[in-house]
């Protein structure tokens, strides 16, 4: 509580000062003005920052008392502009500290006096009295400095009396930063009983010797630049370990001829104010953390999650990627609460939060949404199968029981997933749809997950099942190669063979490569499959060559994923060396789409392959809209006309024109050319008539296992 002495101090300190008071709350403004009127020489009021700034420019004020949040121009912006006009202006801020951003901006401006709002009279008296005291002291120091310059020679005793009565530490030094004198308060800080004992000493001989060099550097800066350095904050550590905060000012001292002869310095202790500001900031940080985090689990709460989701949506909308929102709910949690009590339920929720956090990546966000509900945010989603794998990993982790006191609890959870932007373009919609999907998972029997769309759930489940089956197929050697001969229709002789991958599942029968190859590429299993195809086909052509068959080259299809491996060429060379397969026996087929999409990278990779002696073919040519200028840069040997253009020959004028163009293009660019999918005599004769004599298709032979292919070689031509 305030007392008479506090009021008297304020009357004494403020009676000669002018106050500018800026407050948009007219009721508060009027009451505060009436309360302060007896203390100040004058009070000018303004209802917003814009009016306040105008008033400031039209008059001089010792103190500016201002609110933060105001219309037109807030207190932060007004204070910054006032500080630009007068860097030393005393500004006191009255605020409820509702916004840490404003608070930190004011500290950045250099304001460290804050009165809580609504104000208490004792707080106003304390802060305004302190500010007024500093202003009056500064005025006294300014007057003192001026008086010292004028009367230094003839008024030493008077000067000593004056500086010892000023409640500020005062010292002065020569050009070498050796002390020439001080006042009583400074001598007390320096642990010196007689002020004369300070003369000739340096800061290295005083209690703050740890900071001595930095003080001397400051002295040199002020004296060399002949420019004052005012009201800067610095830390001071004494020899006993005590740490103080000081507000220091230094000005150069000049001789009769205007030369710098030394330095005058002052400082006041601001440790209490500094600690108060730090305490307020710490409290603000703690309140901010509590406002954004769940007290039970320590995880972000729904408010922080909403904010992070909105930010993620903004980032993702520019990158054209996807976001996954996963809503998780414990199954039958109400029964646990009812049977074991809410205290035990809270412990389970806390343990569940820890387990969920341990199962996701550090870059992902998990929050407690309320009760037993948790929500996960996953950014940069490129493959929805990965999301399903994360959920399955979480569901699998629930198989480990929760051990609590004398209870071992086996729990399950249900999860729902929504995807941005497919299932919503704002945070609220995405969370609502993920919640809907979660309830559908509960309807499906719990202990499972559902995407917001049933189609996506089914597609993901089928995708994951296929990945699992591919892994089993690799382990059980269910993959095999079939071989389809390529025939020179002019000479009626075999000119090559294509190795074609087949998968015969013991339960599903033959599965089309068009179904499993894209999934194998997405899951990374294509490299193992490709390794099998290369090994098996190279081994087989080597065996047939050893038996004396003249078969031309073995054509092998390559996946884009395989070609993107940096070590692909070296690995293929080593495989050839181990098997005993010559590069000239192998022809690799790449899709036209890969060649066009990867441009310069494709050229470099294909050139490395060509350099080791392996031939290259563009498969499915005509479907990728190749640039002719780019095509001529590719180090390839052959074009394979896609079977979609062969199917309606002869008779389809458009297909006829396309096929003729490809054959003509190959001839012009000196590429070999082959047509696939040839099934009829009319198709074969049309191709021969246009200059394409290499044929592959059912007209001559279906793809067949190696033993049947060998019989075909022996009997062809029959």
C-alpha positions in Angstrom: 0.0 0.0 0.0 1.1 3.6 -0.6 1.7 6.0 2.2 2.1 9.8 2.8 5.8 9.6 2.2 5.3 8.1 -1.3 2.8 10.8 -2.2 5.1 13.5 -0.9 8.0 12.1 -2.9 5.9 12.1 -6.0 4.8 15.7 -5.4 8.4 16.7 -5.0 9.7 14.9 -8.0 6.8 15.6 -10.5 5.7 19.1 -9.7 8.0 20.7 -12.3 7.4 18.1 -15.0 5.0 17.9 -18.0 3.1 14.7 -18.8 1.7 13.5 -22.1 -1.0 10.8 -21.3 -2.3 8.7 -24.3 -5.3 6.4 -23.5 -8.2 5.4 -25.7 -10.4 4.3 -22.8 -12.1 7.7 -22.0 -13.3 6.6 -18.6 -9.9 5.3 -17.5 -8.2 8.4 -19.1 -10.4 10.8 -17.1 -10.0 9.1 -13.8 -6.2 8.7 -14.2 -5.9 12.3 -15.3 -7.8 13.5 -12.2 -5.6 11.3 -10.0 -2.4 12.7 -11.5 -3.3 16.4 -11.9 -2.1 17.5 -8.5 1.3 16.1 -9.1 2.4 17.4 -12.5 2.9 20.9 -13.7 0.8 20.1 -16.8 -1.0 17.1 -18.3 -1.9 16.8 -22.0 -4.2 13.9 -23.0 -4.7 12.1 -26.3 -7.1 9.3 -27.2 -4.9 7.4 -29.7 -1.3 7.1 -30.8 -1.9 9.4 -33.8 -3.2 12.2 -31.5 -0.4 11.5 -29.0 2.3 11.8 -31.7 0.9 15.1 -32.9 0.8 16.5 -29.4 4.3 15.4 -28.8 5.6 17.2 -31.9 3.9 20.4 -30.8 5.2 20.6 -27.2 7.9 19.3 -24.9 7.1 16.6 -22.3 9.2 15.1 -19.6 7.2 11.8 -19.4 5.0 10.0 -21.9 2.4 7.6 -20.3 0.7 5.4 -22.9 -1.5 2.4 -23.5 -0.4 -0.3 -26.0 -3.6 -1.3 -27.9 -5.2 1.8 -29.4 -6.9 2.7 -32.7 -5.2 4.4 -35.6 -1.7 4.1 -34.2 -0.9 1.7 -31.3 1.4 2.5 -28.4 4.3 0.5 -29.8 4.5 2.4 -33.1 3.9 5.7 -31.4 6.7 5.0 -28.9 9.1 4.0 -31.6 8.4 7.3 -33.5 8.9 9.3 -30.3 12.2 7.6 -29.7 13.3 8.5 -33.2 12.5 12.2 -32.4 14.1 12.0 -28.9 16.1 8.8 -28.1 16.2 9.8 -24.4 12.5 10.4 -23.9 11.1 8.8 -20.8 8.2 6.5 -21.7 6.1 4.5 -19.3 3.7 1.9 -20.7 0.4 1.0 -19.1 -0.8 -2.4 -20.3 -2.5 -5.7 -19.3 0.5 -7.5 -21.0 -2.0 -9.4 -23.2 0.3 -9.7 -26.2 3.9 -10.9 -25.8 4.8 -9.6 -29.3 3.9 -6.0 -28.3 5.7 -6.5 -25.0 8.9 -7.7 -26.6 8.7 -4.9 -29.2 8.6 -2.2 -26.4 11.6 -3.8 -24.7 13.4 -3.7 -28.1 12.5 0.0 -28.3 14.2 0.5 -24.9 11.2 0.8 -22.6 11.5 -1.1 -19.3 8.8 0.5 -17.2 5.4 -1.1 -17.4 2.4 -0.4 -15.2 -0.2 -3.2 -15.0 -3.6 -2.4 -16.3 -6.1 -1.6 -14.7 -3.6 0.5 -12.7 -3.3 0.5 -9.0 -2.5 3.9 -7.4 0.5 2.6 -5.5 2.0 1.2 -8.8 1.4 4.5 -10.6 3.1 6.4 -7.7 6.1 4.0 -7.6 6.8 3.9 -11.4 6.1 7.6 -12.1 8.1 8.7 -9.0 11.1 6.5 -10.2 10.9 7.9 -13.7 10.6 11.5 -12.5 13.6 10.9 -10.2 15.7 9.7 -13.1 14.6 12.7 -15.2 15.4 15.2 -12.4 18.7 13.5 -11.8 19.5 13.7 -15.5 18.6 17.4 -15.5 20.8 17.9 -12.5 23.7 16.0 -14.1 23.3 18.0 -17.3 23.3 21.2 -15.3 26.2 19.9 -13.3 28.2 19.1 -16.4 27.6 22.6 -17.8 28.4 24.2 -14.5 31.6 22.1 -14.2 32.8 23.3 -17.5 32.2 26.9 -16.5 33.4 26.9 -12.9 35.7 24.0 -12.6 38.7 26.1 -11.8 37.1 28.4 -9.1 34.4 26.3 -7.6 36.0 23.0 -6.7 34.6 22.8 -3.2 31.1 23.8 -4.4 31.4 21.2 -7.2 32.4 18.6 -4.7 29.4 19.4 -2.5 27.0 19.3 -5.5 28.2 16.0 -7.0 28.1 14.3 -3.6 24.5 15.3 -3.1 23.3 13.9 -6.5 21.9 10.4 -6.1 23.9 9.1 -9.1 27.3 7.5 -9.3 29.7 10.0 -10.9 33.3 9.6 -12.0 35.8 11.2 -14.4 39.0 9.9 -16.0 41.9 11.1 -18.1 42.7 10.1 -21.7 44.3 6.9 -20.5 41.2 5.8 -18.6 42.9 6.5 -15.2 40.5 7.9 -12.6 40.8 11.6 -11.7 37.9 11.7 -9.2 34.4 10.5 -8.2 31.6 11.2 -5.9 30.7 9.6 -2.6 28.4 7.0 -4.1 30.9 5.8 -6.6 33.6 5.6 -4.0 31.3 3.4 -1.9 30.8 1.0 -4.9 34.6 1.0 -5.4 35.2 0.0 -1.8 37.2 3.2 -1.3 36.8 5.3 1.9 38.8 8.3 0.7 37.9 9.6 -2.7 41.5 10.8 -3.2 42.7 7.2 -3.1 40.9 6.6 -6.4 43.1 9.0 -8.3 45.5 7.3 -10.7 43.8 3.9 -10.4 42.4 1.9 -13.4 39.3 -0.4 -13.5 41.7 -3.4 -13.3 42.3 -2.4 -9.6 38.6 -2.1 -8.6 35.9 -4.7 -7.7 34.7 -5.0 -11.3 38.1 -5.9 -12.8 36.5 -8.7 -14.8 34.8 -6.0 -16.9 37.7 -3.6 -16.8 38.8 -4.0 -20.4 35.3 -3.5 -21.8 34.9 -0.4 -19.7 38.2 1.0 -21.0 37.2 0.1 -24.6 34.0 2.1 -24.1 36.0 5.0 -22.7 38.3 5.0 -25.8 35.3 4.9 -28.2 33.6 8.0 -26.5 36.9 10.0 -26.4 38.1 9.1 -29.9 34.8 9.7 -31.6 34.1 12.7 -29.3 30.6 11.6 -29.1 28.5 10.9 -26.0 27.1 7.4 -25.2 24.0 7.7 -23.1 21.7 5.5 -21.0 23.1 2.1 -22.2 22.5 -1.0 -20.1 25.4 -3.2 -19.0 26.1 -6.1 -16.6 28.6 -5.7 -13.8 30.0 -8.7 -11.9 31.8 -7.9 -8.7 34.7 -9.8 -7.1 32.4 -11.5 -4.7 30.3 -12.9 -7.6 27.4 -10.5 -7.2 25.9 -9.4 -10.5 24.4 -5.9 -11.0 22.7 -4.1 -13.9 23.7 -0.5 -14.6 22.4 2.2 -16.8 25.5 4.1 -17.8 26.3 7.4 -19.6 29.6 8.7 -20.7 30.5 12.1 -22.3 33.9 13.4 -23.5 35.5 16.2 -21.4 37.0 19.0 -23.4 39.7 21.5 -22.5 39.9 25.3 -23.0 40.8 24.9 -26.7 38.1 22.3 -27.4 40.4 19.2 -27.3 39.3 16.0 -25.5 41.1 15.8 -22.2 39.2 13.0 -20.6 35.8 11.5 -19.9 32.9 12.1 -17.5 30.7 9.1 -16.6 27.6 8.4 -14.5 25.5 5.4 -13.8 22.6 4.2 -11.7 21.7 0.8 -10.5 18.7 -0.7 -12.4 19.0 -4.3 -11.1 15.6 -4.3 -9.5 13.9 -3.0 -12.6 15.8 -5.5 -14.8 14.9 -8.4 -12.6 11.3 -7.2 -12.6 11.2 -7.2 -16.4 12.8 -10.6 -16.6 10.4 -12.0 -14.1 7.5 -10.6 -16.1 8.9 -12.1 -19.3 9.4 -15.5 -17.6 5.8 -15.3 -16.3 4.7 -14.4 -19.8 6.6 -17.4 -21.3 5.2 -19.8 -18.8 1.6 -18.5 -19.4 2.2 -18.7 -23.2 3.4 -22.3 -22.8 0.5 -23.3 -20.5 -1.9 -21.7 -23.0 -0.6 -23.9 -25.9 0.2 -27.2 -24.1 -1.8 -29.8 -22.3 -1.0 -29.9 -18.6 -1.4 -33.7 -18.2 0.8 -34.9 -21.1 2.9 -31.9 -21.9 2.0 -32.2 -25.6 0.6 -29.4 -27.7 -3.1 -28.8 -27.1 -5.8 -28.3 -29.7 -5.2 -24.6 -30.0 -1.6 -24.9 -30.8 -2.4 -27.9 -33.2 -4.9 -25.7 -35.1 -2.3 -23.0 -35.5 0.4 -25.4 -36.7 -2.1 -27.1 -39.1 -3.0 -23.7 -40.6 0.6 -22.9 -41.1 1.3 -26.3 -42.7 -1.6 -25.7 -45.1 -0.1 -22.4 -46.1 3.3 -24.0 -46.8 1.8 -27.0 -48.6 -0.5 -24.9 -50.8 2.7 -23.5 -52.4 4.5 -26.8 -52.7 1.6 -28.9 -54.1 2.3 -31.7 -51.6 -0.2 -33.3 -49.2 -0.9 -33.2 -45.5 -2.3 -36.0 -43.3 -4.4 -35.4 -40.3 -4.7 -38.5 -38.0 -7.4 -38.5 -35.3 -6.8 -41.2 -32.6 -9.2 -42.3 -29.9 -8.8 -45.1 -27.3 -11.3 -47.9 -27.5 -13.7 -48.3 -24.6 -11.9 -45.7 -22.5 -15.1 -44.8 -20.6 -15.3 -48.3 -19.3 -11.7 -47.9 -17.9 -12.6 -44.6 -16.2 -15.7 -46.1 -14.7 -14.0 -49.2 -13.4 -10.6 -47.8 -12.3 -11.4 -44.2 -11.6 -10.4 -40.9 -13.3 -7.0 -40.7 -11.7 -6.0 -44.0 -13.2 -7.6 -42.8 -16.5 -5.4 -39.7 -16.5 -2.3 -41.9 -16.0 -3.3 -44.0 -19.0 -3.8 -41.0 -21.1 -0.3 -39.7 -20.1 1.3 -43.0 -20.9 -0.6 -43.2 -24.2 0.7 -39.7 -25.2 4.3 -40.9 -24.5 3.8 -44.0 -26.5 2.3 -42.2 -29.5 5.0 -39.6 -29.5 7.7 -42.4 -29.5 6.1 -44.0 -32.6 6.2 -40.9 -34.9 9.0 -38.9 -36.4 10.4 -35.8 -34.7 9.2 -33.7 -37.6 5.6 -34.7 -37.1 3.3 -33.0 -34.6 1.2 -34.8 -32.0 -1.3 -33.0 -29.8 -3.8 -34.0 -27.1 -7.2 -33.0 -28.4 -9.1 -33.7 -25.2 -10.0 -36.6 -23.0 -8.5 -39.7 -24.6 -8.3 -38.1 -28.1 -5.0 -37.4 -29.8 -4.3 -35.9 -33.2 -1.2 -36.2 -35.4 -0.1 -33.9 -38.2 2.2 -35.3 -40.9 3.5 -32.9 -43.6 5.2 -33.5 -47.0 3.1 -36.6 -47.8 4.0 -38.1 -51.2 2.7 -41.6 -50.7 -0.5 -42.3 -48.7 0.8 -45.9 -48.1 3.4 -44.4 -45.8 0.6 -42.9 -43.7 -1.1 -46.3 -43.4 2.3 -47.8 -42.4 2.6 -45.2 -39.6 -0.9 -46.0 -38.3 -0.3 -49.7 -38.4 3.0 -49.2 -36.5 1.1 -47.3 -33.9 -1.7 -49.9 -33.7 1.0 -52.6 -33.4 2.7 -50.8 -30.5 -0.6 -51.1 -28.5 0.0 -54.8 -28.3 2.4 -54.1 -25.4 0.3 -53.7 -22.2 0.2 -50.6 -20.0 1.5 -51.5 -16.6 -0.1 -49.3 -13.9 0.3 -50.1 -10.2 -1.2 -53.5 -9.9 -2.9 -53.5 -13.3 -1.8 -54.7 -16.7 -4.0 -53.2 -19.3 -4.3 -54.3 -22.9 -5.7 -51.4 -24.9 -6.6 -50.7 -28.5 -7.3 -47.6 -30.4 -9.1 -46.5 -33.5 -7.8 -43.9 -36.0 -9.3 -41.8 -38.8 -7.3 -40.0 -41.5 -8.1 -37.0 -43.7 -5.8 -35.7 -46.4 -5.2 -32.1 -47.5 -6.4 -31.0 -50.0 -8.4 -34.1 -51.1 -10.6 -34.1 -48.0 -10.7 -30.4 -47.1 -8.8 -27.2 -47.6 -9.0 -25.7 -44.1 -8.0 -26.9 -40.6 -11.5 -27.2 -39.3 -12.8 -29.4 -42.2 -9.7 -31.7 -42.1 -10.1 -32.3 -38.4 -13.8 -32.9 -38.6 -13.4 -35.4 -41.5 -10.6 -37.2 -39.7 -12.9 -37.5 -36.7 -15.6 -38.8 -38.9 -13.2 -41.4 -40.3 -12.2 -42.4 -36.8 -15.8 -43.2 -35.8 -16.2 -45.3 -39.0 -13.1 -47.2 -37.8 -14.9 -47.9 -34.5 -18.0 -49.0 -36.5 -15.7 -51.4 -38.3 -14.9 -53.2 -35.0 -12.3 -50.9 -33.4 -8.5 -51.5 -33.3 -8.2 -50.3 -36.9 -8.1 -47.2 -39.0 -10.1 -45.7 -41.9 -9.4 -42.9 -44.4 -12.1 -40.3 -44.8 -13.0 -41.9 -48.2 -13.8 -45.6 -48.3 -12.1 -45.9 -51.6 -8.9 -44.6 -50.2 -9.0 -47.1 -47.4 -9.6 -50.0 -49.7 -6.9 -48.8 -52.1 -4.4 -48.4 -49.3 -5.2 -51.8 -47.8 -4.9 -53.5 -51.3 -1.6 -51.6 -51.9 -0.1 -52.8 -48.6 -1.4 -56.3 -49.2 0.3 -56.3 -52.6 3.6 -55.0 -51.1 3.5 -57.8 -48.5 2.8 -60.4 -51.2 5.6 -59.1 -53.4 8.0 -59.6 -50.5 6.7 -63.1 -50.0 7.0 -63.8 -53.7 10.7 -62.7 -53.7 11.4 -65.0 -50.7 9.5 -68.0 -52.2 10.9 -67.5 -55.8 7.4 -67.0 -57.3 8.8 -64.7 -60.0 9.9 -66.2 -63.3 11.0 -65.1 -66.8 9.2 -65.9 -70.0 10.9 -65.3 -73.4 9.4 -64.0 -76.6 11.5 -64.3 -79.8 12.0 -61.4 -82.2 11.9 -62.4 -85.8 13.5 -60.9 -89.0 10.6 -61.3 -91.3 12.8 -60.8 -94.4 15.2 -63.7 -93.6 12.7 -65.6 -91.4 15.3 -65.9 -88.7 15.5 -65.1 -85.0 17.1 -61.7 -84.4 16.6 -61.3 -80.7 14.6 -62.3 -77.6 12.8 -60.3 -75.0 12.8 -61.4 -71.3 9.4 -60.8 -69.8 8.7 -61.0 -66.1 5.9 -63.1 -64.8 4.5 -63.7 -61.3 2.6 -66.8 -60.5 1.0 -66.6 -57.1 0.0 -69.9 -55.5 -3.3 -68.4 -54.5 -4.0 -65.7 -57.2 -2.5 -67.3 -60.3 -0.7 -65.1 -62.8 -0.6 -61.4 -61.8 -0.1 -58.8 -64.5 3.1 -56.8 -64.4 0.9 -53.7 -65.0 -0.6 -54.3 -61.5 2.5 -55.2 -59.4 5.3 -53.2 -61.1 4.1 -49.7 -60.1 3.6 -50.9 -56.5 7.0 -52.5 -56.5 8.4 -49.1 -57.7 6.6 -47.2 -55.0 7.7 -49.5 -52.2 11.3 -49.8 -53.3 11.1 -53.5 -54.0 11.7 -53.0 -57.7 15.4 -53.0 -57.2 15.3 -56.6 -55.9 13.0 -57.6 -58.7 15.2 -55.9 -61.2 18.2 -57.6 -59.8 16.5 -61.0 -60.3 15.5 -60.1 -63.9 19.0 -59.0 -64.8 20.7 -62.1 -63.2 18.2 -64.6 -64.6 18.2 -63.2 -68.2 22.0 -62.8 -68.4 22.4 -66.3 -67.1 19.9 -67.7 -69.6 21.4 -65.9 -72.7 24.9 -67.1 -71.6 23.6 -70.7 -71.5 22.0 -70.4 -74.9 25.1 -68.8 -76.4 27.2 -71.7 -74.9 24.8 -74.2 -76.7 25.5 -72.5 -80.0 22.1 -70.7 -80.5 22.3 -67.7 -82.7 19.7 -65.5 -81.0 20.8 -61.9 -81.3 20.5 -59.9 -78.1 18.5 -60.4 -75.0 16.1 -57.5 -74.4 15.5 -56.6 -70.8 13.1 -53.9 -69.6 14.4 -51.5 -67.0 12.4 -49.6 -64.4 12.9 -45.9 -63.9 13.8 -46.5 -60.3 16.7 -48.8 -61.3 18.1 -46.2 -63.7 18.1 -43.6 -60.9 20.5 -45.7 -58.9 24.0 -44.2 -59.0 25.7 -47.6 -58.9 23.5 -49.2 -61.5 26.1 -49.4 -64.3 28.8 -50.7 -62.0 26.5 -53.3 -60.5 25.4 -54.5 -64.0 29.1 -54.8 -65.1 30.0 -56.8 -62.0 27.0 -59.1 -62.6 28.1 -59.7 -66.2 31.6 -60.5 -65.0 30.3 -62.9 -62.4 28.0 -64.7 -64.8 30.3 -64.6 -67.9 27.8 -62.6 -70.0 29.2 -60.4 -72.7 27.8 -56.8 -73.0 27.1 -57.3 -76.7 24.5 -60.0 -75.8 22.3 -57.5 -73.9 19.9 -54.9 -75.0 18.2 -52.7 -72.4 14.7 -51.3 -73.0 13.8 -47.9 -71.4 10.4 -46.2 -71.7 10.1 -43.1 -73.9 8.6 -41.3 -70.9 11.8 -41.8 -68.8 13.9 -40.5 -71.6 11.8 -37.4 -72.0 11.2 -36.6 -68.3 14.8 -36.9 -67.1 16.5 -35.1 -70.0 20.1 -34.4 -69.1 20.3 -37.1 -66.4 18.9 -39.7 -68.8 21.5 -38.8 -71.5 24.4 -39.1 -69.0 23.1 -42.5 -67.7 22.4 -43.9 -71.1 25.7 -42.8 -72.4 27.4 -44.7 -69.5 25.5 -47.8 -70.4 26.3 -47.5 -74.2 30.0 -47.0 -73.3 30.3 -50.5 -71.8 28.9 -52.1 -75.0 25.2 -52.7 -74.1 22.6 -51.7 -76.7 19.7 -49.4 -75.9 16.1 -49.4 -77.1 13.3 -46.9 -76.6 10.3 -49.0 -75.7 6.7 -48.1 -76.4 7.8 -45.4 -78.9 5.2 -43.0 -80.1 3.3 -42.7 -76.8 5.6 -40.1 -75.2 5.6 -37.2 -77.6 9.3 -37.1 -78.1 11.0 -33.9 -79.2 13.0 -34.8 -82.3 15.7 -32.3 -81.3 16.1 -34.1 -78.0 15.7 -37.6 -79.5 18.8 -37.2 -81.6 20.9 -36.5 -78.5 20.0 -39.8 -76.9 22.7 -42.5 -77.3 20.2 -45.3 -78.4 20.3 -47.9 -81.1 16.7 -48.9 -81.7 13.0 -47.7 -81.6 10.3 -50.2 -80.6 6.9 -49.2 -82.1 4.2 -49.5 -79.4 1.6 -52.3 -80.0 -1.2 -49.8 -79.6 -0.4 -48.5 -83.1 -0.1 -52.0 -84.5 -3.5 -53.3 -83.3 -5.6 -51.7 -86.0 -3.3 -52.2 -88.9 -4.0 -52.1 -91.7 -7.1 -50.0 -92.1 -6.8 -47.3 -89.5 -5.4 -44.3 -91.4 -4.1 -42.5 -88.3 -2.2 -45.5 -87.0 -0.9 -46.2 -90.5 0.4 -42.6 -90.7 2.0 -42.9 -87.2 3.7 -46.2 -88.0 5.0 -44.9 -91.3 6.4 -41.8 -89.6 8.2 -43.8 -86.9 9.8 -46.1 -89.5 10.8 -43.1 -91.6 12.2 -41.3 -88.6 14.2 -44.4 -87.6 15.6 -44.7 -91.1 16.5 -40.9 -91.2 18.2 -41.0 -87.8 19.9 -44.3 -88.5 18.1 -46.2 -85.7 17.1 -49.8 -85.9 13.3 -50.3 -85.6 11.1 -53.2 -84.4 7.3 -53.5 -84.0 5.7 -55.3 -81.1 2.2 -56.8 -80.7 2.1 -58.2 -84.3 -0.6 -60.9 -84.4 -1.8 -61.2 -88.0 -0.3 -61.8 -91.5 -1.9 -58.5 -92.7 0.0 -56.6 -89.9 3.3 -58.3 -90.8 2.9 -57.6 -94.5 2.0 -54.0 -93.9 5.1 -53.5 -91.8 7.3 -55.2 -94.3 5.9 -53.1 -97.0 6.8 -49.9 -95.1 10.4 -51.0 -94.3 10.1 -52.6 -90.8 11.3 -56.1 -91.0 11.8 -56.9 -87.3 8.7 -58.3 -85.8 7.7 -59.4 -82.3 4.2 -60.8 -81.4 1.8 -63.7 -81.3 2.0 -64.1 -85.1 5.3 -65.8 -84.5 5.3 -66.9 -80.9 3.8 -66.2 -77.5 6.1 -65.5 -74.5 7.2 -68.9 -73.1 9.3 -70.5 -70.3 13.0 -71.1 -71.1 12.5 -74.9 -72.0 9.7 -74.2 -74.4 11.7 -71.3 -75.9 14.6 -73.6 -76.5 12.4 -76.0 -78.4 11.1 -73.1 -80.5 14.7 -72.1 -81.4 15.5 -75.6 -82.5 12.3 -75.9 -84.7 12.3 -72.4 -86.2 11.8 -72.1 -89.0 9.8 -75.2 -89.4 
